[in-house]
């Protein structure tokens, strides 16, 4: 999956793994995981399909061995229009 910043024109390509669900999503959304002060994209849900994508690559901050970042972990979900 490639994301493009329309302001800068820069692209970021990410390795994803498609997953299937039983129901079709009526609204798309992006799911981010928060580790410390940083947010990392974890899932992309596309409206009108039963498929979502999960990012394959994990960031170093997401490993439980670091402990400190794990204590500030969280989940952020953004619905798409």
mmCIF file of the N, C-alpha and C atoms, coordinates in Angstrom:
data_MODEL
# 
_entry.id   MODEL 
# 
loop_
_atom_site.group_PDB 
_atom_site.id 
_atom_site.type_symbol 
_atom_site.label_atom_id 
_atom_site.label_alt_id 
_atom_site.label_comp_id 
_atom_site.label_asym_id 
_atom_site.label_entity_id 
_atom_site.label_seq_id 
_atom_site.pdbx_PDB_ins_code 
_atom_site.Cartn_x 
_atom_site.Cartn_y 
_atom_site.Cartn_z 
_atom_site.occupancy 
_atom_site.B_iso_or_equiv 
_atom_site.pdbx_formal_charge 
_atom_site.auth_seq_id 
_atom_site.auth_comp_id 
_atom_site.auth_asym_id 
_atom_site.auth_atom_id 
_atom_site.pdbx_PDB_model_num 
ATOM 1   N N  . UNK A 1 1  ? 0.860   -1.154  0.000  1.00 0.00 ? 1  UNK A N  1 
ATOM 2   C CA . UNK A 1 1  ? 0.000   0.000   0.000  1.00 0.00 ? 1  UNK A CA 1 
ATOM 3   C C  . UNK A 1 1  ? 0.909   1.219   0.000  1.00 0.00 ? 1  UNK A C  1 
ATOM 4   N N  . UNK A 1 2  ? 0.536   2.221   -0.817 1.00 0.00 ? 2  UNK A N  1 
ATOM 5   C CA . UNK A 1 2  ? 1.285   3.470   -0.851 1.00 0.00 ? 2  UNK A CA 1 
ATOM 6   C C  . UNK A 1 2  ? 0.374   4.621   -0.438 1.00 0.00 ? 2  UNK A C  1 
ATOM 7   N N  . UNK A 1 3  ? 0.891   5.473   0.416  1.00 0.00 ? 3  UNK A N  1 
ATOM 8   C CA . UNK A 1 3  ? 0.182   6.667   0.852  1.00 0.00 ? 3  UNK A CA 1 
ATOM 9   C C  . UNK A 1 3  ? 0.900   7.869   0.251  1.00 0.00 ? 3  UNK A C  1 
ATOM 10  N N  . UNK A 1 4  ? 0.124   8.857   -0.183 1.00 0.00 ? 4  UNK A N  1 
ATOM 11  C CA . UNK A 1 4  ? 0.719   10.040  -0.802 1.00 0.00 ? 4  UNK A CA 1 
ATOM 12  C C  . UNK A 1 4  ? 0.284   11.291  -0.057 1.00 0.00 ? 4  UNK A C  1 
ATOM 13  N N  . UNK A 1 5  ? 1.241   12.130  0.311  1.00 0.00 ? 5  UNK A N  1 
ATOM 14  C CA . UNK A 1 5  ? 0.969   13.414  0.925  1.00 0.00 ? 5  UNK A CA 1 
ATOM 15  C C  . UNK A 1 5  ? 0.669   14.384  -0.211 1.00 0.00 ? 5  UNK A C  1 
ATOM 16  N N  . UNK A 1 6  ? -0.581  14.841  -0.306 1.00 0.00 ? 6  UNK A N  1 
ATOM 17  C CA . UNK A 1 6  ? -0.957  15.686  -1.435 1.00 0.00 ? 6  UNK A CA 1 
ATOM 18  C C  . UNK A 1 6  ? -0.328  17.079  -1.351 1.00 0.00 ? 6  UNK A C  1 
ATOM 19  N N  . UNK A 1 7  ? 0.089   17.495  -0.162 1.00 0.00 ? 7  UNK A N  1 
ATOM 20  C CA . UNK A 1 7  ? 0.744   18.799  -0.019 1.00 0.00 ? 7  UNK A CA 1 
ATOM 21  C C  . UNK A 1 7  ? 2.194   18.765  -0.492 1.00 0.00 ? 7  UNK A C  1 
ATOM 22  N N  . UNK A 1 8  ? 2.912   17.706  -0.143 1.00 0.00 ? 8  UNK A N  1 
ATOM 23  C CA . UNK A 1 8  ? 4.332   17.628  -0.490 1.00 0.00 ? 8  UNK A CA 1 
ATOM 24  C C  . UNK A 1 8  ? 4.600   16.775  -1.726 1.00 0.00 ? 8  UNK A C  1 
ATOM 25  N N  . UNK A 1 9  ? 3.650   15.911  -2.092 1.00 0.00 ? 9  UNK A N  1 
ATOM 26  C CA . UNK A 1 9  ? 3.841   15.012  -3.223 1.00 0.00 ? 9  UNK A CA 1 
ATOM 27  C C  . UNK A 1 9  ? 4.685   13.792  -2.888 1.00 0.00 ? 9  UNK A C  1 
ATOM 28  N N  . UNK A 1 10 ? 5.087   13.636  -1.619 1.00 0.00 ? 10 UNK A N  1 
ATOM 29  C CA . UNK A 1 10 ? 5.903   12.492  -1.218 1.00 0.00 ? 10 UNK A CA 1 
ATOM 30  C C  . UNK A 1 10 ? 5.033   11.255  -1.023 1.00 0.00 ? 10 UNK A C  1 
ATOM 31  N N  . UNK A 1 11 ? 5.597   10.089  -1.372 1.00 0.00 ? 11 UNK A N  1 
ATOM 32  C CA . UNK A 1 11 ? 4.922   8.809   -1.203 1.00 0.00 ? 11 UNK A CA 1 
ATOM 33  C C  . UNK A 1 11 ? 5.593   8.006   -0.106 1.00 0.00 ? 11 UNK A C  1 
ATOM 34  N N  . UNK A 1 12 ? 4.804   7.215   0.606  1.00 0.00 ? 12 UNK A N  1 
ATOM 35  C CA . UNK A 1 12 ? 5.323   6.272   1.595  1.00 0.00 ? 12 UNK A CA 1 
ATOM 36  C C  . UNK A 1 12 ? 4.661   4.934   1.303  1.00 0.00 ? 12 UNK A C  1 
ATOM 37  N N  . UNK A 1 13 ? 5.447   3.932   0.958  1.00 0.00 ? 13 UNK A N  1 
ATOM 38  C CA . UNK A 1 13 ? 4.902   2.611   0.657  1.00 0.00 ? 13 UNK A CA 1 
ATOM 39  C C  . UNK A 1 13 ? 5.093   1.701   1.871  1.00 0.00 ? 13 UNK A C  1 
ATOM 40  N N  . UNK A 1 14 ? 4.049   0.947   2.190  1.00 0.00 ? 14 UNK A N  1 
ATOM 41  C CA . UNK A 1 14 ? 4.028   0.095   3.371  1.00 0.00 ? 14 UNK A CA 1 
ATOM 42  C C  . UNK A 1 14 ? 3.667   -1.333  2.981  1.00 0.00 ? 14 UNK A C  1 
ATOM 43  N N  . UNK A 1 15 ? 4.253   -2.285  3.649  1.00 0.00 ? 15 UNK A N  1 
ATOM 44  C CA . UNK A 1 15 ? 3.924   -3.687  3.447  1.00 0.00 ? 15 UNK A CA 1 
ATOM 45  C C  . UNK A 1 15 ? 2.679   -4.025  4.263  1.00 0.00 ? 15 UNK A C  1 
ATOM 46  N N  . UNK A 1 16 ? 1.631   -4.542  3.609  1.00 0.00 ? 16 UNK A N  1 
ATOM 47  C CA . UNK A 1 16 ? 0.395   -4.865  4.316  1.00 0.00 ? 16 UNK A CA 1 
ATOM 48  C C  . UNK A 1 16 ? -0.011  -6.307  4.047  1.00 0.00 ? 16 UNK A C  1 
ATOM 49  N N  . UNK A 1 17 ? -0.845  -6.823  4.944  1.00 0.00 ? 17 UNK A N  1 
ATOM 50  C CA . UNK A 1 17 ? -1.386  -8.176  4.823  1.00 0.00 ? 17 UNK A CA 1 
ATOM 51  C C  . UNK A 1 17 ? -2.905  -8.057  4.812  1.00 0.00 ? 17 UNK A C  1 
ATOM 52  N N  . UNK A 1 18 ? -3.561  -8.408  3.679  1.00 0.00 ? 18 UNK A N  1 
ATOM 53  C CA . UNK A 1 18 ? -5.025  -8.307  3.635  1.00 0.00 ? 18 UNK A CA 1 
ATOM 54  C C  . UNK A 1 18 ? -5.679  -9.337  4.561  1.00 0.00 ? 18 UNK A C  1 
ATOM 55  N N  . UNK A 1 19 ? -6.752  -8.922  5.210  1.00 0.00 ? 19 UNK A N  1 
ATOM 56  C CA . UNK A 1 19 ? -7.541  -9.780  6.094  1.00 0.00 ? 19 UNK A CA 1 
ATOM 57  C C  . UNK A 1 19 ? -9.008  -9.676  5.665  1.00 0.00 ? 19 UNK A C  1 
ATOM 58  N N  . UNK A 1 20 ? -9.743  -10.769 5.729  1.00 0.00 ? 20 UNK A N  1 
ATOM 59  C CA . UNK A 1 20 ? -11.166 -10.751 5.374  1.00 0.00 ? 20 UNK A CA 1 
ATOM 60  C C  . UNK A 1 20 ? -12.025 -10.852 6.617  1.00 0.00 ? 20 UNK A C  1 
ATOM 61  N N  . UNK A 1 21 ? -13.141 -10.167 6.595  1.00 0.00 ? 21 UNK A N  1 
ATOM 62  C CA . UNK A 1 21 ? -14.127 -10.206 7.664  1.00 0.00 ? 21 UNK A CA 1 
ATOM 63  C C  . UNK A 1 21 ? -15.422 -10.775 7.097  1.00 0.00 ? 21 UNK A C  1 
ATOM 64  N N  . UNK A 1 22 ? -16.375 -11.086 7.965  1.00 0.00 ? 22 UNK A N  1 
ATOM 65  C CA . UNK A 1 22 ? -17.657 -11.623 7.513  1.00 0.00 ? 22 UNK A CA 1 
ATOM 66  C C  . UNK A 1 22 ? -18.582 -10.531 6.995  1.00 0.00 ? 22 UNK A C  1 
ATOM 67  N N  . UNK A 1 23 ? -18.535 -9.366  7.599  1.00 0.00 ? 23 UNK A N  1 
ATOM 68  C CA . UNK A 1 23 ? -19.467 -8.309  7.202  1.00 0.00 ? 23 UNK A CA 1 
ATOM 69  C C  . UNK A 1 23 ? -18.756 -7.241  6.366  1.00 0.00 ? 23 UNK A C  1 
ATOM 70  N N  . UNK A 1 24 ? -19.537 -6.559  5.542  1.00 0.00 ? 24 UNK A N  1 
ATOM 71  C CA . UNK A 1 24 ? -19.018 -5.478  4.713  1.00 0.00 ? 24 UNK A CA 1 
ATOM 72  C C  . UNK A 1 24 ? -19.050 -4.188  5.520  1.00 0.00 ? 24 UNK A C  1 
ATOM 73  N N  . UNK A 1 25 ? -17.952 -3.452  5.492  1.00 0.00 ? 25 UNK A N  1 
ATOM 74  C CA . UNK A 1 25 ? -17.839 -2.191  6.227  1.00 0.00 ? 25 UNK A CA 1 
ATOM 75  C C  . UNK A 1 25 ? -18.613 -1.092  5.519  1.00 0.00 ? 25 UNK A C  1 
ATOM 76  N N  . UNK A 1 26 ? -19.430 -0.372  6.263  1.00 0.00 ? 26 UNK A N  1 
ATOM 77  C CA . UNK A 1 26 ? -20.167 0.745   5.669  1.00 0.00 ? 26 UNK A CA 1 
ATOM 78  C C  . UNK A 1 26 ? -19.322 2.020   5.665  1.00 0.00 ? 26 UNK A C  1 
ATOM 79  N N  . UNK A 1 27 ? -18.314 2.074   6.522  1.00 0.00 ? 27 UNK A N  1 
ATOM 80  C CA . UNK A 1 27 ? -17.467 3.258   6.620  1.00 0.00 ? 27 UNK A CA 1 
ATOM 81  C C  . UNK A 1 27 ? -16.009 2.830   6.732  1.00 0.00 ? 27 UNK A C  1 
ATOM 82  N N  . UNK A 1 28 ? -15.147 3.481   5.969  1.00 0.00 ? 28 UNK A N  1 
ATOM 83  C CA . UNK A 1 28 ? -13.727 3.191   6.064  1.00 0.00 ? 28 UNK A CA 1 
ATOM 84  C C  . UNK A 1 28 ? -13.129 3.840   7.299  1.00 0.00 ? 28 UNK A C  1 
ATOM 85  N N  . UNK A 1 29 ? -11.982 3.345   7.720  1.00 0.00 ? 29 UNK A N  1 
ATOM 86  C CA . UNK A 1 29 ? -11.313 3.952   8.870  1.00 0.00 ? 29 UNK A CA 1 
ATOM 87  C C  . UNK A 1 29 ? -9.837  3.569   8.883  1.00 0.00 ? 29 UNK A C  1 
ATOM 88  N N  . UNK A 1 30 ? -9.074  4.366   9.583  1.00 0.00 ? 30 UNK A N  1 
ATOM 89  C CA . UNK A 1 30 ? -7.663  4.101   9.816  1.00 0.00 ? 30 UNK A CA 1 
ATOM 90  C C  . UNK A 1 30 ? -7.486  3.848   11.302 1.00 0.00 ? 30 UNK A C  1 
ATOM 91  N N  . UNK A 1 31 ? -6.709  2.850   11.653 1.00 0.00 ? 31 UNK A N  1 
ATOM 92  C CA . UNK A 1 31 ? -6.453  2.528   13.057 1.00 0.00 ? 31 UNK A CA 1 
ATOM 93  C C  . UNK A 1 31 ? -4.965  2.732   13.312 1.00 0.00 ? 31 UNK A C  1 
ATOM 94  N N  . UNK A 1 32 ? -4.667  3.577   14.302 1.00 0.00 ? 32 UNK A N  1 
ATOM 95  C CA . UNK A 1 32 ? -3.287  3.865   14.680 1.00 0.00 ? 32 UNK A CA 1 
ATOM 96  C C  . UNK A 1 32 ? -3.027  3.319   16.075 1.00 0.00 ? 32 UNK A C  1 
ATOM 97  N N  . UNK A 1 33 ? -1.810  2.864   16.323 1.00 0.00 ? 33 UNK A N  1 
ATOM 98  C CA . UNK A 1 33 ? -1.370  2.493   17.664 1.00 0.00 ? 33 UNK A CA 1 
ATOM 99  C C  . UNK A 1 33 ? -0.463  3.608   18.156 1.00 0.00 ? 33 UNK A C  1 
ATOM 100 N N  . UNK A 1 34 ? -0.650  3.992   19.400 1.00 0.00 ? 34 UNK A N  1 
ATOM 101 C CA . UNK A 1 34 ? 0.190   5.034   19.993 1.00 0.00 ? 34 UNK A CA 1 
ATOM 102 C C  . UNK A 1 34 ? 1.212   4.377   20.906 1.00 0.00 ? 34 UNK A C  1 
ATOM 103 N N  . UNK A 1 35 ? 2.466   4.746   20.717 1.00 0.00 ? 35 UNK A N  1 
ATOM 104 C CA . UNK A 1 35 ? 3.554   4.285   21.568 1.00 0.00 ? 35 UNK A CA 1 
ATOM 105 C C  . UNK A 1 35 ? 4.368   5.503   21.953 1.00 0.00 ? 35 UNK A C  1 
ATOM 106 N N  . UNK A 1 36 ? 4.330   5.851   23.220 1.00 0.00 ? 36 UNK A N  1 
ATOM 107 C CA . UNK A 1 36 ? 5.016   7.058   23.662 1.00 0.00 ? 36 UNK A CA 1 
ATOM 108 C C  . UNK A 1 36 ? 4.358   8.276   23.033 1.00 0.00 ? 36 UNK A C  1 
ATOM 109 N N  . UNK A 1 37 ? 5.135   9.091   22.367 1.00 0.00 ? 37 UNK A N  1 
ATOM 110 C CA . UNK A 1 37 ? 4.618   10.306  21.740 1.00 0.00 ? 37 UNK A CA 1 
ATOM 111 C C  . UNK A 1 37 ? 4.303   10.116  20.256 1.00 0.00 ? 37 UNK A C  1 
ATOM 112 N N  . UNK A 1 38 ? 4.447   8.896   19.740 1.00 0.00 ? 38 UNK A N  1 
ATOM 113 C CA . UNK A 1 38 ? 4.292   8.653   18.313 1.00 0.00 ? 38 UNK A CA 1 
ATOM 114 C C  . UNK A 1 38 ? 3.073   7.778   18.014 1.00 0.00 ? 38 UNK A C  1 
ATOM 115 N N  . UNK A 1 39 ? 2.440   8.024   16.865 1.00 0.00 ? 39 UNK A N  1 
ATOM 116 C CA . UNK A 1 39 ? 1.324   7.223   16.377 1.00 0.00 ? 39 UNK A CA 1 
ATOM 117 C C  . UNK A 1 39 ? 1.777   6.469   15.138 1.00 0.00 ? 39 UNK A C  1 
ATOM 118 N N  . UNK A 1 40 ? 1.430   5.175   15.069 1.00 0.00 ? 40 UNK A N  1 
ATOM 119 C CA . UNK A 1 40 ? 1.816   4.330   13.951 1.00 0.00 ? 40 UNK A CA 1 
ATOM 120 C C  . UNK A 1 40 ? 0.570   3.713   13.333 1.00 0.00 ? 40 UNK A C  1 
ATOM 121 N N  . UNK A 1 41 ? 0.452   3.832   12.008 1.00 0.00 ? 41 UNK A N  1 
ATOM 122 C CA . UNK A 1 41 ? -0.674  3.238   11.300 1.00 0.00 ? 41 UNK A CA 1 
ATOM 123 C C  . UNK A 1 41 ? -0.608  1.727   11.450 1.00 0.00 ? 41 UNK A C  1 
ATOM 124 N N  . UNK A 1 42 ? -1.722  1.100   11.861 1.00 0.00 ? 42 UNK A N  1 
ATOM 125 C CA . UNK A 1 42 ? -1.750  -0.339  12.081 1.00 0.00 ? 42 UNK A CA 1 
ATOM 126 C C  . UNK A 1 42 ? -2.713  -1.049  11.140 1.00 0.00 ? 42 UNK A C  1 
ATOM 127 N N  . UNK A 1 43 ? -3.869  -0.427  10.830 1.00 0.00 ? 43 UNK A N  1 
ATOM 128 C CA . UNK A 1 43 ? -4.883  -1.059  9.986  1.00 0.00 ? 43 UNK A CA 1 
ATOM 129 C C  . UNK A 1 43 ? -5.548  -0.024  9.088  1.00 0.00 ? 43 UNK A C  1 
ATOM 130 N N  . UNK A 1 44 ? -5.971  -0.491  7.905  1.00 0.00 ? 44 UNK A N  1 
ATOM 131 C CA . UNK A 1 44 ? -6.741  0.327   6.977  1.00 0.00 ? 44 UNK A CA 1 
ATOM 132 C C  . UNK A 1 44 ? -8.001  -0.461  6.615  1.00 0.00 ? 44 UNK A C  1 
ATOM 133 N N  . UNK A 1 45 ? -9.161  0.113   6.886  1.00 0.00 ? 45 UNK A N  1 
ATOM 134 C CA . UNK A 1 45 ? -10.450 -0.495  6.571  1.00 0.00 ? 45 UNK A CA 1 
ATOM 135 C C  . UNK A 1 45 ? -11.068 0.295   5.423  1.00 0.00 ? 45 UNK A C  1 
ATOM 136 N N  . UNK A 1 46 ? -11.493 -0.386  4.371  1.00 0.00 ? 46 UNK A N  1 
ATOM 137 C CA . UNK A 1 46 ? -12.029 0.280   3.181  1.00 0.00 ? 46 UNK A CA 1 
ATOM 138 C C  . UNK A 1 46 ? -13.538 0.089   3.133  1.00 0.00 ? 46 UNK A C  1 
ATOM 139 N N  . UNK A 1 47 ? -14.257 1.206   3.009  1.00 0.00 ? 47 UNK A N  1 
ATOM 140 C CA . UNK A 1 47 ? -15.724 1.174   2.970  1.00 0.00 ? 47 UNK A CA 1 
ATOM 141 C C  . UNK A 1 47 ? -16.206 0.377   1.758  1.00 0.00 ? 47 UNK A C  1 
ATOM 142 N N  . UNK A 1 48 ? -17.301 -0.357  1.946  1.00 0.00 ? 48 UNK A N  1 
ATOM 143 C CA . UNK A 1 48 ? -17.918 -1.114  0.867  1.00 0.00 ? 48 UNK A CA 1 
ATOM 144 C C  . UNK A 1 48 ? -17.288 -2.457  0.584  1.00 0.00 ? 48 UNK A C  1 
ATOM 145 N N  . UNK A 1 49 ? -16.326 -2.873  1.417  1.00 0.00 ? 49 UNK A N  1 
ATOM 146 C CA . UNK A 1 49 ? -15.675 -4.177  1.228  1.00 0.00 ? 49 UNK A CA 1 
ATOM 147 C C  . UNK A 1 49 ? -15.645 -4.928  2.559  1.00 0.00 ? 49 UNK A C  1 
ATOM 148 N N  . UNK A 1 50 ? -15.320 -6.209  2.490  1.00 0.00 ? 50 UNK A N  1 
ATOM 149 C CA . UNK A 1 50 ? -15.133 -6.985  3.713  1.00 0.00 ? 50 UNK A CA 1 
ATOM 150 C C  . UNK A 1 50 ? -13.654 -7.249  3.965  1.00 0.00 ? 50 UNK A C  1 
ATOM 151 N N  . UNK A 1 51 ? -12.784 -6.452  3.317  1.00 0.00 ? 51 UNK A N  1 
ATOM 152 C CA . UNK A 1 51 ? -11.340 -6.636  3.436  1.00 0.00 ? 51 UNK A CA 1 
ATOM 153 C C  . UNK A 1 51 ? -10.726 -5.431  4.137  1.00 0.00 ? 51 UNK A C  1 
ATOM 154 N N  . UNK A 1 52 ? -9.842  -5.698  5.055  1.00 0.00 ? 52 UNK A N  1 
ATOM 155 C CA . UNK A 1 52 ? -9.033  -4.635  5.635  1.00 0.00 ? 52 UNK A CA 1 
ATOM 156 C C  . UNK A 1 52 ? -7.576  -5.081  5.566  1.00 0.00 ? 52 UNK A C  1 
ATOM 157 N N  . UNK A 1 53 ? -6.674  -4.140  5.693  1.00 0.00 ? 53 UNK A N  1 
ATOM 158 C CA . UNK A 1 53 ? -5.247  -4.448  5.610  1.00 0.00 ? 53 UNK A CA 1 
ATOM 159 C C  . UNK A 1 53 ? -4.571  -4.117  6.922  1.00 0.00 ? 53 UNK A C  1 
ATOM 160 N N  . UNK A 1 54 ? -3.671  -5.005  7.331  1.00 0.00 ? 54 UNK A N  1 
ATOM 161 C CA . UNK A 1 54 ? -2.869  -4.772  8.526  1.00 0.00 ? 54 UNK A CA 1 
ATOM 162 C C  . UNK A 1 54 ? -1.424  -4.607  8.098  1.00 0.00 ? 54 UNK A C  1 
ATOM 163 N N  . UNK A 1 55 ? -0.749  -3.645  8.697  1.00 0.00 ? 55 UNK A N  1 
ATOM 164 C CA . UNK A 1 55 ? 0.652   -3.436  8.363  1.00 0.00 ? 55 UNK A CA 1 
ATOM 165 C C  . UNK A 1 55 ? 1.485   -4.598  8.859  1.00 0.00 ? 55 UNK A C  1 
ATOM 166 N N  . UNK A 1 56 ? 2.430   -5.026  8.046  1.00 0.00 ? 56 UNK A N  1 
ATOM 167 C CA . UNK A 1 56 ? 3.289   -6.162  8.377  1.00 0.00 ? 56 UNK A CA 1 
ATOM 168 C C  . UNK A 1 56 ? 4.453   -5.716  9.241  1.00 0.00 ? 56 UNK A C  1 
ATOM 169 N N  . UNK A 1 57 ? 5.061   -4.588  8.926  1.00 0.00 ? 57 UNK A N  1 
ATOM 170 C CA . UNK A 1 57 ? 6.242   -4.108  9.640  1.00 0.00 ? 57 UNK A CA 1 
ATOM 171 C C  . UNK A 1 57 ? 5.853   -3.500  10.974 1.00 0.00 ? 57 UNK A C  1 
ATOM 172 N N  . UNK A 1 58 ? 6.550   -3.897  12.021 1.00 0.00 ? 58 UNK A N  1 
ATOM 173 C CA . UNK A 1 58 ? 6.347   -3.322  13.344 1.00 0.00 ? 58 UNK A CA 1 
ATOM 174 C C  . UNK A 1 58 ? 7.511   -2.397  13.650 1.00 0.00 ? 58 UNK A C  1 
ATOM 175 N N  . UNK A 1 59 ? 7.218   -1.300  14.324 1.00 0.00 ? 59 UNK A N  1 
ATOM 176 C CA . UNK A 1 59 ? 8.257   -0.349  14.701 1.00 0.00 ? 59 UNK A CA 1 
ATOM 177 C C  . UNK A 1 59 ? 8.919   -0.798  15.998 1.00 0.00 ? 59 UNK A C  1 
ATOM 178 N N  . UNK A 1 60 ? 10.143  -0.392  16.210 1.00 0.00 ? 60 UNK A N  1 
ATOM 179 C CA . UNK A 1 60 ? 10.896  -0.780  17.418 1.00 0.00 ? 60 UNK A CA 1 
ATOM 180 C C  . UNK A 1 60 ? 10.153  -0.374  18.684 1.00 0.00 ? 60 UNK A C  1 
ATOM 181 N N  . UNK A 1 61 ? 9.428   0.747   18.644 1.00 0.00 ? 61 UNK A N  1 
ATOM 182 C CA . UNK A 1 61 ? 8.715   1.234   19.813 1.00 0.00 ? 61 UNK A CA 1 
ATOM 183 C C  . UNK A 1 61 ? 7.560   0.313   20.211 1.00 0.00 ? 61 UNK A C  1 
ATOM 184 N N  . UNK A 1 62 ? 7.155   -0.568  19.311 1.00 0.00 ? 62 UNK A N  1 
ATOM 185 C CA . UNK A 1 62 ? 6.017   -1.431  19.586 1.00 0.00 ? 62 UNK A CA 1 
ATOM 186 C C  . UNK A 1 62 ? 6.400   -2.711  20.310 1.00 0.00 ? 62 UNK A C  1 
ATOM 187 N N  . UNK A 1 63 ? 7.670   -2.962  20.514 1.00 0.00 ? 63 UNK A N  1 
ATOM 188 C CA . UNK A 1 63 ? 8.083   -4.194  21.153 1.00 0.00 ? 63 UNK A CA 1 
ATOM 189 C C  . UNK A 1 63 ? 7.910   -4.086  22.663 1.00 0.00 ? 63 UNK A C  1 
ATOM 190 N N  . UNK A 1 64 ? 7.304   -5.109  23.291 1.00 0.00 ? 64 UNK A N  1 
ATOM 191 C CA . UNK A 1 64 ? 7.068   -5.060  24.735 1.00 0.00 ? 64 UNK A CA 1 
ATOM 192 C C  . UNK A 1 64 ? 8.349   -4.983  25.552 1.00 0.00 ? 64 UNK A C  1 
ATOM 193 N N  . UNK A 1 65 ? 9.480   -5.388  24.998 1.00 0.00 ? 65 UNK A N  1 
ATOM 194 C CA . UNK A 1 65 ? 10.737  -5.385  25.748 1.00 0.00 ? 65 UNK A CA 1 
ATOM 195 C C  . UNK A 1 65 ? 11.147  -3.975  26.172 1.00 0.00 ? 65 UNK A C  1 
ATOM 196 N N  . UNK A 1 66 ? 10.666  -2.962  25.467 1.00 0.00 ? 66 UNK A N  1 
ATOM 197 C CA . UNK A 1 66 ? 11.044  -1.600  25.821 1.00 0.00 ? 66 UNK A CA 1 
ATOM 198 C C  . UNK A 1 66 ? 10.339  -1.100  27.072 1.00 0.00 ? 66 UNK A C  1 
ATOM 199 N N  . UNK A 1 67 ? 9.194   -1.666  27.395 1.00 0.00 ? 67 UNK A N  1 
ATOM 200 C CA . UNK A 1 67 ? 8.506   -1.331  28.635 1.00 0.00 ? 67 UNK A CA 1 
ATOM 201 C C  . UNK A 1 67 ? 8.047   0.102   28.737 1.00 0.00 ? 67 UNK A C  1 
ATOM 202 N N  . UNK A 1 68 ? 8.957   1.043   28.698 1.00 0.00 ? 68 UNK A N  1 
ATOM 203 C CA . UNK A 1 68 ? 8.624   2.456   28.866 1.00 0.00 ? 68 UNK A CA 1 
ATOM 204 C C  . UNK A 1 68 ? 7.599   2.910   27.831 1.00 0.00 ? 68 UNK A C  1 
ATOM 205 N N  . UNK A 1 69 ? 7.820   2.596   26.561 1.00 0.00 ? 69 UNK A N  1 
ATOM 206 C CA . UNK A 1 69 ? 6.870   2.977   25.511 1.00 0.00 ? 69 UNK A CA 1 
ATOM 207 C C  . UNK A 1 69 ? 5.562   2.220   25.682 1.00 0.00 ? 69 UNK A C  1 
ATOM 208 N N  . UNK A 1 70 ? 5.638   0.958   26.110 1.00 0.00 ? 70 UNK A N  1 
ATOM 209 C CA . UNK A 1 70 ? 4.438   0.155   26.294 1.00 0.00 ? 70 UNK A CA 1 
ATOM 210 C C  . UNK A 1 70 ? 3.517   0.730   27.350 1.00 0.00 ? 70 UNK A C  1 
ATOM 211 N N  . UNK A 1 71 ? 4.067   1.405   28.341 1.00 0.00 ? 71 UNK A N  1 
ATOM 212 C CA . UNK A 1 71 ? 3.238   1.969   29.405 1.00 0.00 ? 71 UNK A CA 1 
ATOM 213 C C  . UNK A 1 71 ? 2.429   3.162   28.909 1.00 0.00 ? 71 UNK A C  1 
ATOM 214 N N  . UNK A 1 72 ? 2.825   3.741   27.787 1.00 0.00 ? 72 UNK A N  1 
ATOM 215 C CA . UNK A 1 72 ? 2.114   4.875   27.218 1.00 0.00 ? 72 UNK A CA 1 
ATOM 216 C C  . UNK A 1 72 ? 1.396   4.474   25.934 1.00 0.00 ? 72 UNK A C  1 
ATOM 217 N N  . UNK A 1 73 ? 1.139   3.186   25.754 1.00 0.00 ? 73 UNK A N  1 
ATOM 218 C CA . UNK A 1 73 ? 0.527   2.690   24.527 1.00 0.00 ? 73 UNK A CA 1 
ATOM 219 C C  . UNK A 1 73 ? -0.959  3.015   24.502 1.00 0.00 ? 73 UNK A C  1 
ATOM 220 N N  . UNK A 1 74 ? -1.500  3.140   23.311 1.00 0.00 ? 74 UNK A N  1 
ATOM 221 C CA . UNK A 1 74 ? -2.912  3.416   23.139 1.00 0.00 ? 74 UNK A CA 1 
ATOM 222 C C  . UNK A 1 74 ? -3.353  3.092   21.734 1.00 0.00 ? 74 UNK A C  1 
ATOM 223 N N  . UNK A 1 75 ? -4.638  3.289   21.469 1.00 0.00 ? 75 UNK A N  1 
ATOM 224 C CA . UNK A 1 75 ? -5.224  3.003   20.177 1.00 0.00 ? 75 UNK A CA 1 
ATOM 225 C C  . UNK A 1 75 ? -6.005  4.214   19.728 1.00 0.00 ? 75 UNK A C  1 
ATOM 226 N N  . UNK A 1 76 ? -5.816  4.620   18.479 1.00 0.00 ? 76 UNK A N  1 
ATOM 227 C CA . UNK A 1 76 ? -6.544  5.754   17.910 1.00 0.00 ? 76 UNK A CA 1 
ATOM 228 C C  . UNK A 1 76 ? -7.208  5.259   16.631 1.00 0.00 ? 76 UNK A C  1 
ATOM 229 N N  . UNK A 1 77 ? -8.498  5.539   16.489 1.00 0.00 ? 77 UNK A N  1 
ATOM 230 C CA . UNK A 1 77 ? -9.223  5.133   15.297 1.00 0.00 ? 77 UNK A CA 1 
ATOM 231 C C  . UNK A 1 77 ? -9.800  6.368   14.639 1.00 0.00 ? 77 UNK A C  1 
ATOM 232 N N  . UNK A 1 78 ? -9.590  6.505   13.335 1.00 0.00 ? 78 UNK A N  1 
ATOM 233 C CA . UNK A 1 78 ? -10.058 7.665   12.591 1.00 0.00 ? 78 UNK A CA 1 
ATOM 234 C C  . UNK A 1 78 ? -11.006 7.184   11.510 1.00 0.00 ? 78 UNK A C  1 
ATOM 235 N N  . UNK A 1 79 ? -12.261 7.649   11.532 1.00 0.00 ? 79 UNK A N  1 
ATOM 236 C CA . UNK A 1 79 ? -13.229 7.273   10.496 1.00 0.00 ? 79 UNK A CA 1 
ATOM 237 C C  . UNK A 1 79 ? -13.007 8.139   9.272  1.00 0.00 ? 79 UNK A C  1 
ATOM 238 N N  . UNK A 1 80 ? -13.162 7.534   8.104  1.00 0.00 ? 80 UNK A N  1 
ATOM 239 C CA . UNK A 1 80 ? -13.021 8.251   6.846  1.00 0.00 ? 80 UNK A CA 1 
ATOM 240 C C  . UNK A 1 80 ? -14.379 8.661   6.326  1.00 0.00 ? 80 UNK A C  1 
ATOM 241 N N  . UNK A 1 81 ? -14.452 9.811   5.680  1.00 0.00 ? 81 UNK A N  1 
ATOM 242 C CA . UNK A 1 81 ? -15.716 10.268  5.102  1.00 0.00 ? 81 UNK A CA 1 
ATOM 243 C C  . UNK A 1 81 ? -15.938 9.648   3.748  1.00 0.00 ? 81 UNK A C  1 
# 
